[in-house]
Amino acid sequence: MSVPDVAPAPSWGRRARGTLGPGLSWAVLGGLLVGVFLLAIAVGAVPVPPASLGGSVLAALGVDTAHRLEPVQEAVLLSIRLPRALLGMLVGAVLALSGAALQALFRNPLVDAGLLGTTGGAAVGAVSAILLDVALASRLGPLRALAVPGVAFLGALVATLLAYRLGVRGGRAEGPRVLLAGIAISAGASACVGLLISVASDAQLRSITFWNLGSLGGASWEAVRVAVVPLGIALVLLLREGSRLNLLMLGEREARHLGVDVERLQRRLILGTALGVGAAVAFTGTIGFVGLVVPSLLRLVLGPDNRRLLGATALMGAALLVGADVVSRTVVAPLELPIGALTSALGAPAFIALLARGRGRA
């Protein structure tokens, strides 16, 4: 039985006034992402002029030009800025898209991956790997650089799947039970991280603090190659569920009558979220508020139709995180602000404003 392709009525007390047309919204968000990406690879301690960048691209295609990058500029662009911008785009897209998908799944605009225990599980894994660095280095050898992301990723998967299993009753996963289980797992993970920190050395404590604050500073082509697989799979899994999420927003019983296998949809979305957010947090640390604020802001502009909202959220999340990274590494250069602290500082006032707006309408 095919799934009807319908858009839900506006929900969560918002009216879908002033929504942008599909073509205009994609053009605006796509242009924003391209502009931020070009800014990210051009701005920094070593400037990369756009004319020289274009000249180097033409030279690679066999076209002679007077404008080409200097060797230092080319090395900075290829070794540092390109992998950093690409990883930021992937991570930002996955974090924002996961938040939008979970909010539609649980029909609650205050849900994000942190409530499922994903971030907490990743934190336990990362801190454990940092504390066991010497032992892991002797066993992993050249793969030592992937130890912290790898263990953090496993921790995120285990925590999320555990929350889902604890939320199953009578063969069906109940949304409130899954969220309560995730909150309990997050609390337990925070306690575990606190205990592990108490036995950490000064050097390990600095590494743990740096990871917890979030950063794209560790981006490399190796990290991009490893992260693109789980992040790409998560994007595909979540983006294709817009129509089913529209039906689920009408209610689980109504969605079943319209041909949606609700339990299977829940499993796919939670698995996709665990896969994507686990990989994102593993490679960049804790970056908050992207999955909470971006979907809420776009829902005000585009309306609640998940067929449009999911893709737009991914584009906006990618642009937001890359832009935040540009600010974090240039505003107090040569120092670098932790990007997780920056997104939280920007996201908290925006989220409070959204809550105040909703309260006024109520």
Residue frames relative to the residue before (quaternion, step in Angstrom):
aa qw qx qy qz dx dy dz
M 1.0000 0.0000 0.0000 0.0000 0.00 0.00 0.00
S 0.3772 -0.7419 0.5094 0.2187 3.57 -0.73 1.03
V 0.4632 -0.6725 0.5092 0.2718 3.54 -1.21 0.62
P 0.4382 -0.6904 0.4972 0.2900 3.65 -0.70 0.96
D 0.3242 -0.7484 0.5527 0.1711 3.55 -0.96 0.91
V 0.2264 0.7884 -0.5289 0.2178 3.55 0.18 1.30
A 0.3685 -0.6868 0.5767 0.2449 3.52 -1.30 0.39
P 0.4442 -0.7042 0.4818 0.2732 3.60 -0.94 0.83
A 0.5649 -0.5464 0.4753 0.3955 3.51 -1.28 0.25
P 0.6251 -0.5322 0.3936 0.4135 3.61 -1.11 0.53
S 0.1165 -0.8182 0.5629 0.0158 3.56 -0.90 0.97
W 0.7706 0.3790 -0.2769 0.4311 3.53 -1.46 -0.04
G 0.6883 -0.5446 0.2863 0.3844 3.56 1.01 0.84
R 0.6042 0.5505 -0.3735 0.4387 3.58 1.21 0.30
R 0.3158 -0.7172 0.5894 0.1965 3.51 -1.16 0.65
A 0.3986 -0.7402 0.4958 0.2176 3.55 -0.93 0.93
R 0.2084 0.7840 -0.5528 0.1906 3.57 0.64 1.09
G 0.8363 0.2399 -0.1530 0.4687 3.54 -1.22 0.58
T 0.3131 0.7591 -0.5219 0.2310 3.59 1.09 0.55
L 0.4570 -0.6738 0.5123 0.2733 3.54 -1.14 0.71
G 0.5452 -0.5899 0.4769 0.3569 3.53 -1.23 0.48
P 0.6517 -0.5422 0.3459 0.4022 3.62 -1.12 0.57
G 0.6782 0.5001 -0.3066 0.4427 3.60 0.86 -0.95
L 0.6714 0.5010 -0.2991 0.4570 3.56 0.93 -0.90
S 0.6622 0.5097 -0.3188 0.4473 3.59 0.89 -0.88
W 0.6605 0.4873 -0.3191 0.4738 3.61 0.93 -0.82
A 0.6518 0.5199 -0.3234 0.4476 3.59 0.94 -0.84
V 0.6663 0.5045 -0.3044 0.4570 3.59 0.92 -0.91
L 0.7113 0.4520 -0.2682 0.4668 3.58 0.79 -0.99
G 0.6430 0.5129 -0.3253 0.4665 3.58 1.01 -0.76
G 0.6542 0.5014 -0.3102 0.4737 3.58 0.98 -0.81
L 0.6269 0.5344 -0.3306 0.4606 3.57 1.05 -0.78
L 0.6666 0.5013 -0.3049 0.4598 3.58 0.92 -0.88
V 0.6521 0.5056 -0.3184 0.4666 3.60 0.93 -0.86
G 0.6626 0.5119 -0.3076 0.4520 3.59 0.94 -0.88
V 0.6712 0.4861 -0.2991 0.4730 3.59 0.93 -0.87
F 0.6288 0.5359 -0.3342 0.4537 3.59 1.03 -0.77
L 0.6645 0.4885 -0.3044 0.4767 3.60 0.90 -0.88
L 0.6267 0.5251 -0.3326 0.4700 3.59 1.05 -0.74
A 0.6578 0.5359 -0.3109 0.4284 3.57 0.96 -0.88
I 0.7313 0.4061 -0.2556 0.4847 3.59 0.95 -0.74
A 0.6787 0.5017 -0.2943 0.4483 3.61 1.22 -0.29
V 0.7445 0.4217 -0.2087 0.4736 3.59 1.03 -0.82
G 0.4408 0.6737 -0.5222 0.2814 3.53 -1.05 0.83
A 0.7649 -0.3422 0.2584 0.4806 3.55 -1.29 -0.23
V 0.7346 0.2363 -0.1585 0.6159 3.57 1.18 -0.65
P 0.2579 -0.7999 0.5161 0.1650 3.63 -0.20 1.18
V 0.1892 -0.7526 0.6227 0.0999 3.55 -1.15 0.73
P 0.2637 -0.7942 0.5225 0.1631 3.64 -0.11 1.21
P 0.5441 -0.6405 0.4301 0.3297 3.61 -0.93 0.86
A 0.6289 0.5410 -0.3474 0.4372 3.61 1.00 -0.77
S 0.6741 0.4799 -0.2939 0.4785 3.58 0.95 -0.86
L 0.6138 0.5418 -0.3480 0.4568 3.58 1.06 -0.71
G 0.6674 0.4878 -0.2975 0.4776 3.57 0.93 -0.90
G 0.6392 0.5328 -0.3264 0.4483 3.57 1.02 -0.75
S 0.6487 0.5091 -0.3205 0.4661 3.58 1.00 -0.76
V 0.6274 0.5223 -0.3343 0.4710 3.57 1.05 -0.74
L 0.6627 0.4904 -0.3068 0.4756 3.60 0.94 -0.84
A 0.6314 0.5324 -0.3339 0.4543 3.58 1.03 -0.76
A 0.6365 0.5228 -0.3237 0.4656 3.57 1.04 -0.75
L 0.6882 0.4544 -0.2671 0.4985 3.57 1.20 -0.56
G 0.6151 -0.5895 0.3352 0.4022 3.60 1.29 0.11
V 0.5655 0.5795 -0.3895 0.4390 3.59 1.25 0.25
D 0.3632 -0.7433 0.5217 0.2086 3.58 -0.66 1.11
T 0.0826 0.7827 -0.6114 0.0819 3.57 -1.01 0.85
A 0.5161 -0.6607 0.4542 0.3012 3.55 -1.14 0.60
H 0.7031 0.4375 -0.2575 0.4979 3.58 1.17 -0.51
R 0.1961 0.7599 -0.5974 0.1648 3.56 -0.58 1.19
L 0.5781 -0.5904 0.4385 0.3536 3.54 -1.21 0.51
E 0.4793 -0.6169 0.5401 0.3130 3.50 -1.22 0.62
P 0.6652 -0.5157 0.3449 0.4154 3.63 -1.14 0.47
V 0.6552 0.5033 -0.3218 0.4625 3.60 0.97 -0.82
Q 0.6495 0.5115 -0.3160 0.4655 3.58 0.96 -0.86
E 0.6596 0.5076 -0.3111 0.4588 3.58 0.94 -0.86
A 0.6488 0.5142 -0.3213 0.4598 3.60 0.99 -0.81
V 0.6537 0.5031 -0.3118 0.4716 3.59 0.96 -0.86
L 0.6587 0.5222 -0.3084 0.4453 3.57 0.94 -0.90
L 0.7604 0.4108 -0.2202 0.4523 3.56 0.72 -1.09
S 0.7503 0.4246 -0.2267 0.4532 3.59 0.95 -0.80
I 0.7966 0.2971 -0.1350 0.5088 3.59 1.06 -0.70
R 0.7951 0.3846 -0.2163 0.4161 3.57 0.45 -1.18
L 0.6546 0.5175 -0.3345 0.4379 3.60 0.88 -0.80
P 0.6978 0.4354 -0.3091 0.4775 3.66 0.73 -0.85
R 0.6266 0.5375 -0.3413 0.4495 3.58 1.07 -0.68
A 0.6806 0.4760 -0.2935 0.4733 3.59 0.92 -0.87
L 0.6566 0.5082 -0.3198 0.4566 3.60 0.96 -0.80
L 0.6561 0.4903 -0.3175 0.4779 3.59 0.94 -0.83
G 0.6383 0.5271 -0.3281 0.4551 3.59 1.01 -0.77
M 0.6356 0.5222 -0.3296 0.4634 3.59 1.01 -0.77
L 0.6782 0.4931 -0.2961 0.4574 3.58 0.85 -0.94
V 0.6877 0.4831 -0.2863 0.4602 3.57 0.85 -0.99
G 0.6629 0.5037 -0.3128 0.4572 3.60 0.89 -0.88
A 0.6465 0.5162 -0.3222 0.4602 3.59 0.97 -0.84
V 0.6894 0.4820 -0.2923 0.4551 3.60 0.87 -0.91
L 0.6512 0.5191 -0.3295 0.4448 3.61 0.91 -0.85
A 0.6924 0.4674 -0.2802 0.4730 3.58 0.87 -0.94
L 0.6697 0.5016 -0.3031 0.4561 3.59 0.91 -0.90
S 0.6289 0.5281 -0.3388 0.4592 3.60 1.00 -0.74
G 0.6437 0.5173 -0.3250 0.4610 3.57 0.98 -0.79
A 0.6610 0.5038 -0.3097 0.4619 3.60 0.93 -0.88
A 0.6707 0.5011 -0.3017 0.4560 3.59 0.93 -0.88
L 0.6772 0.4816 -0.3013 0.4676 3.60 0.92 -0.85
Q 0.6253 0.5319 -0.3448 0.4551 3.60 1.01 -0.71
A 0.6670 0.4676 -0.3015 0.4955 3.58 1.02 -0.74
L 0.6373 0.5441 -0.3330 0.4325 3.59 0.98 -0.81
F 0.7752 0.3132 -0.1666 0.5227 3.58 0.88 -0.93
R 0.3520 -0.7643 0.4708 0.2653 3.59 1.34 0.02
N 0.5705 0.5416 -0.3697 0.4945 3.51 1.00 1.00
P 0.3274 -0.7872 0.4851 0.1944 3.66 -0.50 1.10
L 0.6426 0.5337 -0.3255 0.4430 3.62 1.23 -0.05
V 0.5380 0.6357 -0.3919 0.3911 3.59 1.28 0.13
D 0.1238 0.7423 -0.6580 0.0282 3.53 -1.20 0.66
A 0.7517 -0.4276 0.2548 0.4327 3.56 -1.30 0.14
G 0.5694 0.6117 -0.3898 0.3870 3.60 1.11 -0.50
L 0.6541 0.5229 -0.3151 0.4465 3.59 1.10 -0.62
L 0.6516 0.5005 -0.3222 0.4702 3.62 1.21 -0.26
G 0.5667 -0.6150 0.3794 0.3958 3.59 1.26 0.00
T 0.4095 0.7396 -0.4607 0.2702 3.59 1.27 -0.04
T 0.6986 0.4624 -0.2749 0.4718 3.58 0.81 -1.01
G 0.6500 0.5235 -0.3192 0.4489 3.58 0.96 -0.82
G 0.6557 0.5062 -0.3121 0.4653 3.57 0.97 -0.84
A 0.6398 0.5144 -0.3239 0.4702 3.57 1.02 -0.78
A 0.6364 0.5340 -0.3315 0.4472 3.58 1.00 -0.78
V 0.6422 0.5105 -0.3283 0.4682 3.60 0.95 -0.84
G 0.6664 0.5038 -0.3060 0.4566 3.57 0.92 -0.88
A 0.6759 0.4984 -0.3030 0.4505 3.59 0.88 -0.91
V 0.6663 0.4932 -0.3076 0.4671 3.59 0.90 -0.89
S 0.6342 0.5237 -0.3330 0.4611 3.59 1.00 -0.78
A 0.6643 0.5004 -0.3079 0.4621 3.58 0.96 -0.85
I 0.6357 0.5220 -0.3342 0.4601 3.59 1.01 -0.74
L 0.6714 0.4917 -0.2980 0.4677 3.58 0.97 -0.82
L 0.7384 0.3776 -0.2124 0.5168 3.60 1.10 -0.70
D 0.2109 0.8406 -0.4842 0.1201 3.57 1.23 0.41
V 0.6760 0.4990 -0.3082 0.4461 3.62 0.84 -0.91
A 0.6734 0.4923 -0.2993 0.4632 3.57 0.90 -0.93
L 0.6686 0.4902 -0.3022 0.4705 3.58 0.97 -0.84
A 0.6263 0.5509 -0.3470 0.4288 3.59 1.00 -0.76
S 0.6669 0.5070 -0.3117 0.4484 3.60 0.97 -0.80
R 0.7082 0.4424 -0.2560 0.4871 3.59 1.13 -0.57
L 0.7552 0.4177 -0.2169 0.4563 3.59 0.95 -0.83
G 0.2465 -0.8051 0.5103 0.1752 3.58 1.14 -0.49
P 0.8525 -0.0374 0.0311 0.5205 3.63 -0.71 -1.03
L 0.6487 0.5113 -0.3245 0.4610 3.62 1.20 -0.32
R 0.3136 0.7868 -0.4862 0.2151 3.57 1.26 0.22
A 0.6322 0.5641 -0.3414 0.4069 3.61 0.99 -0.78
L 0.6985 0.4527 -0.2700 0.4841 3.58 1.18 -0.49
A 0.4118 0.7406 -0.4599 0.2652 3.60 1.25 0.00
V 0.6994 0.4633 -0.2801 0.4665 3.59 0.76 -1.02
P 0.6810 0.4586 -0.3201 0.4727 3.67 0.78 -0.83
G 0.6583 0.5314 -0.3203 0.4262 3.59 0.95 -0.83
V 0.6964 0.4483 -0.2767 0.4874 3.59 0.86 -0.93
A 0.6181 0.5336 -0.3449 0.4629 3.60 1.06 -0.68
F 0.6349 0.5285 -0.3195 0.4643 3.57 1.02 -0.81
L 0.6563 0.4938 -0.3103 0.4788 3.60 0.93 -0.85
G 0.6408 0.5252 -0.3270 0.4545 3.59 0.98 -0.78
A 0.6493 0.5138 -0.3160 0.4632 3.58 0.99 -0.81
L 0.6584 0.5072 -0.3102 0.4616 3.59 0.94 -0.86
V 0.6701 0.5027 -0.3060 0.4524 3.57 0.85 -0.96
A 0.6690 0.5048 -0.3079 0.4504 3.60 0.87 -0.92
T 0.6834 0.4871 -0.2981 0.4547 3.61 0.88 -0.90
L 0.6733 0.4834 -0.3011 0.4715 3.59 0.90 -0.88
L 0.6179 0.5314 -0.3458 0.4651 3.59 1.09 -0.64
A 0.6376 0.5156 -0.3271 0.4696 3.59 0.97 -0.82
Y 0.6537 0.5076 -0.3195 0.4614 3.59 0.98 -0.81
R 0.6670 0.4981 -0.3121 0.4579 3.59 0.90 -0.88
L 0.6605 0.4974 -0.3163 0.4650 3.59 0.97 -0.76
G 0.6743 0.5013 -0.2922 0.4568 3.58 1.17 -0.51
V 0.5590 0.6016 -0.3928 0.4139 3.59 1.27 -0.09
R 0.0909 0.7680 -0.6295 0.0745 3.55 -0.93 0.97
G 0.8316 0.0906 -0.1037 0.5381 3.53 -0.78 1.04
G 0.6886 -0.4866 0.2784 0.4599 3.57 1.12 0.63
R 0.7177 0.3800 -0.2411 0.5314 3.59 1.26 -0.04
A 0.4019 -0.6954 0.5416 0.2481 3.54 -1.09 0.79
E 0.1973 -0.7790 0.5881 0.0915 3.56 -0.76 1.07
G 0.5409 -0.6798 0.3972 0.2960 3.56 -0.70 1.14
P 0.6971 0.4589 -0.3060 0.4580 3.65 0.70 -0.91
R 0.6436 0.5110 -0.3334 0.4620 3.60 1.01 -0.72
V 0.6320 0.5244 -0.3378 0.4599 3.60 0.99 -0.78
L 0.6695 0.4950 -0.3022 0.4640 3.58 0.92 -0.88
L 0.6519 0.5026 -0.3206 0.4687 3.59 0.94 -0.83
A 0.6411 0.5081 -0.3263 0.4736 3.58 1.00 -0.78
G 0.6506 0.5179 -0.3158 0.4569 3.58 0.99 -0.80
I 0.6360 0.5183 -0.3262 0.4695 3.58 1.01 -0.78
A 0.6556 0.5053 -0.3131 0.4657 3.58 0.97 -0.84
I 0.6546 0.5003 -0.3127 0.4726 3.58 0.98 -0.83
S 0.6293 0.5294 -0.3350 0.4600 3.60 1.01 -0.75
A 0.6492 0.5074 -0.3158 0.4706 3.58 0.99 -0.82
G 0.6576 0.4994 -0.3064 0.4736 3.56 0.98 -0.84
A 0.6398 0.5218 -0.3250 0.4613 3.57 1.01 -0.79
S 0.6342 0.5247 -0.3349 0.4586 3.61 0.99 -0.79
A 0.6476 0.5075 -0.3140 0.4739 3.58 0.99 -0.81
C 0.6494 0.5148 -0.3149 0.4627 3.58 0.99 -0.83
V 0.6418 0.5114 -0.3239 0.4708 3.59 0.97 -0.82
G 0.6375 0.5312 -0.3282 0.4512 3.58 0.98 -0.80
L 0.6605 0.4958 -0.3086 0.4719 3.60 0.97 -0.81
L 0.6595 0.5012 -0.3147 0.4635 3.58 0.97 -0.81
I 0.6345 0.5340 -0.3331 0.4487 3.58 1.00 -0.79
S 0.6263 0.5751 -0.3397 0.4021 3.59 1.03 -0.75
V 0.7382 0.3611 -0.2314 0.5207 3.62 1.16 -0.44
A 0.4783 0.6791 -0.4362 0.3462 3.61 1.27 0.15
S 0.4738 -0.6375 0.5250 0.3057 3.54 -1.23 0.56
D 0.7025 -0.4536 0.3217 0.4441 3.57 -1.28 0.15
A 0.6624 0.4987 -0.3095 0.4656 3.59 0.92 -0.88
Q 0.6635 0.4910 -0.3050 0.4751 3.58 0.96 -0.84
L 0.6281 0.5415 -0.3330 0.4487 3.57 1.04 -0.75
R 0.6340 0.5125 -0.3315 0.4749 3.60 1.03 -0.71
S 0.6522 0.5060 -0.3167 0.4671 3.58 0.97 -0.81
I 0.6487 0.5152 -0.3160 0.4625 3.58 0.98 -0.83
T 0.6580 0.5089 -0.3089 0.4612 3.58 0.92 -0.91
F 0.6485 0.5187 -0.3133 0.4607 3.58 0.96 -0.89
W 0.6682 0.4921 -0.3060 0.4667 3.59 0.94 -0.85
N 0.6710 0.5171 -0.3071 0.4336 3.59 0.89 -0.88
L 0.6787 0.4918 -0.2953 0.4586 3.60 1.09 -0.62
G 0.4412 -0.7275 0.4334 0.2971 3.60 1.23 -0.26
S 0.2022 0.7661 -0.5875 0.1643 3.56 -0.97 0.89
L 0.3303 -0.7029 0.5894 0.2221 3.54 -1.29 0.49
G 0.3662 0.7772 -0.4504 0.2428 3.56 1.30 0.17
G 0.6921 0.4722 -0.2855 0.4654 3.60 1.13 -0.50
A 0.3791 0.7474 -0.4761 0.2664 3.59 1.25 0.16
S 0.1059 0.7563 -0.6387 0.0943 3.55 -1.09 0.84
W 0.6596 -0.4923 0.3647 0.4353 3.57 -1.23 0.21
E 0.6082 0.5452 -0.3543 0.4554 3.59 1.09 -0.64
A 0.6576 0.5001 -0.3073 0.4722 3.58 0.96 -0.87
V 0.6431 0.5181 -0.3253 0.4607 3.59 0.98 -0.83
R 0.6594 0.5147 -0.3141 0.4490 3.61 0.91 -0.89
V 0.6910 0.4593 -0.2873 0.4785 3.58 0.97 -0.79
A 0.7201 0.4711 -0.2597 0.4383 3.59 0.88 -0.95
V 0.5945 0.6133 -0.3799 0.3551 3.60 1.05 -0.65
V 0.6083 0.5690 -0.3660 0.4151 3.63 1.07 -0.58
P 0.7391 0.3709 -0.2660 0.4955 3.67 0.58 -0.96
L 0.6432 0.5178 -0.3402 0.4499 3.60 0.99 -0.72
G 0.6601 0.5041 -0.3066 0.4650 3.59 0.98 -0.81
I 0.6368 0.5145 -0.3257 0.4729 3.59 0.98 -0.82
A 0.6531 0.5143 -0.3190 0.4552 3.59 0.94 -0.87
L 0.6385 0.5249 -0.3314 0.4550 3.60 0.95 -0.82
V 0.6686 0.4939 -0.3025 0.4664 3.59 0.91 -0.90
L 0.6628 0.5223 -0.3118 0.4366 3.59 0.89 -0.92
L 0.7372 0.4336 -0.2382 0.4602 3.57 0.91 -0.91
L 0.6652 0.5366 -0.3221 0.4072 3.60 0.93 -0.83
R 0.6856 0.5121 -0.2953 0.4249 3.59 1.05 -0.62
E 0.6489 0.5633 -0.3077 0.4085 3.61 1.23 -0.15
G 0.3032 0.7978 -0.4874 0.1845 3.61 1.18 0.26
S 0.6884 0.4845 -0.2963 0.4512 3.62 0.81 -0.94
R 0.6664 0.4951 -0.3070 0.4654 3.59 0.94 -0.85
L 0.6404 0.5095 -0.3330 0.4684 3.58 1.02 -0.71
N 0.5840 0.5621 -0.3710 0.4532 3.60 1.08 -0.61
L 0.6868 0.4656 -0.2816 0.4818 3.57 0.93 -0.89
L 0.6420 0.5302 -0.3337 0.4421 3.59 0.99 -0.77
M 0.6120 0.5620 -0.3515 0.4314 3.60 1.09 -0.60
L 0.5909 0.5547 -0.3675 0.4562 3.57 1.26 -0.26
G 0.6517 -0.4494 0.3233 0.5184 3.58 1.25 -0.40
E 0.5800 -0.6173 0.3974 0.3530 3.58 -1.04 0.73
R 0.6531 0.5114 -0.3308 0.4500 3.60 0.90 -0.83
E 0.6633 0.4974 -0.3035 0.4696 3.59 0.90 -0.89
A 0.6448 0.5215 -0.3271 0.4531 3.60 0.99 -0.81
R 0.6370 0.5161 -0.3356 0.4639 3.61 0.99 -0.75
H 0.6503 0.5151 -0.3218 0.4563 3.58 0.95 -0.81
L 0.7079 0.4415 -0.2515 0.4907 3.57 1.14 -0.62
G 0.6770 -0.5572 0.2692 0.3984 3.58 1.23 0.36
V 0.5196 0.6355 -0.4263 0.3801 3.61 1.19 0.22
D 0.2978 -0.7090 0.6105 0.1898 3.56 -0.94 0.94
V 0.2745 -0.8266 0.4675 0.1509 3.55 0.11 1.35
E 0.6704 0.5050 -0.3160 0.4424 3.60 0.86 -0.91
R 0.6595 0.4932 -0.3118 0.4738 3.57 0.96 -0.82
L 0.6285 0.5249 -0.3316 0.4685 3.59 1.03 -0.74
Q 0.6382 0.5228 -0.3294 0.4592 3.59 0.96 -0.81
R 0.6639 0.5070 -0.3094 0.4544 3.57 0.91 -0.89
R 0.6598 0.5078 -0.3185 0.4533 3.59 0.91 -0.86
L 0.6911 0.4850 -0.2911 0.4499 3.56 0.87 -0.93
I 0.6757 0.4767 -0.3056 0.4719 3.58 0.90 -0.83
L 0.6354 0.5075 -0.3339 0.4767 3.60 1.03 -0.73
G 0.6562 0.5083 -0.3137 0.4611 3.58 0.93 -0.86
T 0.6467 0.5149 -0.3116 0.4685 3.57 1.01 -0.82
A 0.6588 0.5067 -0.3085 0.4627 3.57 0.92 -0.92
L 0.6588 0.5163 -0.3056 0.4539 3.56 0.96 -0.89
G 0.7352 0.4461 -0.2421 0.4494 3.56 0.78 -1.05
V 0.7105 0.4372 -0.2666 0.4827 3.57 0.77 -1.01
G 0.6015 0.5575 -0.3609 0.4440 3.58 1.07 -0.67
A 0.6812 0.4645 -0.2872 0.4875 3.58 0.91 -0.90
A 0.6382 0.5367 -0.3329 0.4404 3.60 0.97 -0.83
V 0.6987 0.4559 -0.2712 0.4800 3.57 0.81 -1.01
A 0.6186 0.5678 -0.3475 0.4173 3.57 1.04 -0.73
F 0.7702 0.3727 -0.1989 0.4778 3.61 0.91 -0.86
T 0.7947 0.2927 -0.1587 0.5076 3.62 1.10 -0.46
G 0.5076 -0.6294 0.4443 0.3857 3.60 1.19 -0.19
T 0.7170 -0.4471 0.3281 0.4223 3.54 -1.34 -0.18
I 0.0311 0.7752 -0.6273 0.0678 3.57 -0.67 1.16
G 0.1594 -0.8593 0.4841 0.0422 3.54 -0.24 1.28
F 0.8167 0.3578 -0.2488 0.3783 3.50 -1.48 0.25
V 0.5074 0.6396 -0.4507 0.3610 3.65 1.14 -0.20
G 0.7298 0.4328 -0.2388 0.4723 3.56 0.85 -0.97
L 0.6664 0.4973 -0.3034 0.4654 3.58 1.21 -0.28
V 0.7621 0.4064 -0.2073 0.4594 3.57 0.81 -1.02
V 0.6506 0.5523 -0.3417 0.3936 3.61 0.83 -0.92
P 0.6883 0.4521 -0.3196 0.4688 3.68 0.75 -0.83
S 0.6424 0.5353 -0.3309 0.4373 3.59 0.99 -0.77
L 0.6646 0.4938 -0.3072 0.4692 3.59 0.97 -0.82
L 0.6959 0.4709 -0.2830 0.4625 3.58 0.87 -0.91
R 0.5965 0.5641 -0.3706 0.4344 3.58 1.10 -0.57
L 0.6153 0.5416 -0.3431 0.4587 3.58 1.12 -0.59
V 0.7283 0.4349 -0.2301 0.4769 3.57 1.05 -0.78
L 0.7925 0.3383 -0.1519 0.4842 3.57 0.85 -1.00
G 0.5004 -0.6282 0.4561 0.3833 3.58 1.16 -0.38
P 0.6517 -0.5842 0.3462 0.3380 3.60 -1.28 0.16
D 0.4316 0.7141 -0.4653 0.2954 3.64 1.23 0.00
N 0.3254 -0.7950 0.4831 0.1696 3.59 -0.36 1.24
R 0.5313 0.6142 -0.4217 0.4033 3.60 1.17 -0.31
R 0.7161 0.3701 -0.2199 0.5494 3.58 1.14 -0.65
L 0.6699 0.5588 -0.3108 0.3773 3.53 0.89 -0.96
L 0.6543 0.5363 -0.3418 0.4092 3.62 0.88 -0.85
G 0.6975 0.4601 -0.2849 0.4698 3.59 0.81 -0.94
A 0.6497 0.5128 -0.3174 0.4628 3.57 0.98 -0.85
T 0.6342 0.5315 -0.3274 0.4562 3.58 1.03 -0.75
A 0.6345 0.5225 -0.3345 0.4610 3.58 0.98 -0.78
L 0.6619 0.4996 -0.3095 0.4653 3.61 0.92 -0.87
M 0.6845 0.4860 -0.2880 0.4608 3.57 0.89 -0.95
G 0.6407 0.5238 -0.3265 0.4566 3.59 0.99 -0.77
A 0.6406 0.5172 -0.3226 0.4669 3.58 1.00 -0.81
A 0.6757 0.4877 -0.2969 0.4663 3.58 0.89 -0.93
L 0.6495 0.5345 -0.3225 0.4341 3.59 0.96 -0.85
L 0.7109 0.4594 -0.2846 0.4501 3.58 0.79 -0.95
V 0.6398 0.5019 -0.3352 0.4758 3.61 0.98 -0.74
G 0.6519 0.5078 -0.3131 0.4681 3.59 0.99 -0.80
A 0.6451 0.5085 -0.3191 0.4727 3.58 0.99 -0.80
D 0.6300 0.5274 -0.3385 0.4586 3.58 1.06 -0.69
V 0.6154 0.5377 -0.3454 0.4614 3.59 1.02 -0.75
V 0.6623 0.4951 -0.2999 0.4757 3.57 0.94 -0.90
S 0.6718 0.5323 -0.3100 0.4114 3.59 0.86 -0.96
R 0.7683 0.3664 -0.2056 0.4829 3.62 1.00 -0.71
T 0.7210 0.4241 -0.2621 0.4812 3.62 1.22 -0.03
V 0.6277 0.5941 -0.3635 0.3478 3.61 0.98 -0.74
V 0.7892 0.1560 -0.1054 0.5846 3.63 1.08 -0.60
A 0.1394 0.8264 -0.5321 0.1207 3.59 1.12 0.68
P 0.5394 -0.1285 -0.8316 -0.0325 1.60 -2.10 1.41
L 0.4877 0.6335 -0.4622 0.3837 3.61 1.19 0.11
E 0.2552 -0.7604 0.5792 0.1458 3.56 -1.27 0.40
L 0.3564 -0.7327 0.5426 0.2044 3.56 -0.78 1.04
P 0.4980 -0.6266 0.4901 0.3453 3.62 -1.06 0.62
I 0.4427 -0.7394 0.4409 0.2508 3.55 -0.62 1.13
G 0.6056 0.5572 -0.3583 0.4410 3.60 1.12 -0.60
A 0.6489 0.4936 -0.3136 0.4869 3.57 1.03 -0.76
L 0.6430 0.5289 -0.3247 0.4488 3.59 1.04 -0.76
T 0.6776 0.4760 -0.3050 0.4704 3.61 0.86 -0.89
S 0.6379 0.5097 -0.3335 0.4713 3.59 1.04 -0.65
A 0.6459 0.5182 -0.3211 0.4595 3.58 1.01 -0.81
L 0.6909 0.4408 -0.2734 0.5037 3.60 1.07 -0.69
G 0.7004 0.5067 -0.2728 0.4223 3.57 0.97 -0.87
A 0.6198 0.5719 -0.3596 0.3993 3.60 0.98 -0.75
P 0.6840 0.4498 -0.3194 0.4772 3.69 0.77 -0.81
A 0.6358 0.5268 -0.3402 0.4500 3.59 1.01 -0.77
F 0.6716 0.4910 -0.3027 0.4651 3.57 0.96 -0.83
I 0.6209 0.5238 -0.3393 0.4743 3.59 1.04 -0.72
A 0.6388 0.5192 -0.3258 0.4651 3.59 1.02 -0.78
L 0.6361 0.5183 -0.3287 0.4677 3.59 1.03 -0.76
L 0.6476 0.5082 -0.3173 0.4709 3.58 0.98 -0.83
A 0.6580 0.4990 -0.3157 0.4673 3.59 0.93 -0.86
R 0.6357 0.5221 -0.3336 0.4603 3.59 1.01 -0.74
G 0.6684 0.4934 -0.3012 0.4680 3.57 0.95 -0.85
R 0.6360 0.5264 -0.3347 0.4543 3.58 1.04 -0.72
G 0.6427 0.5271 -0.3300 0.4474 3.58 0.99 -0.81
R 0.6745 0.4840 -0.3052 0.4665 3.57 0.97 -0.82
A 0.6126 0.5473 -0.3558 0.4457 3.57 1.08 -0.71
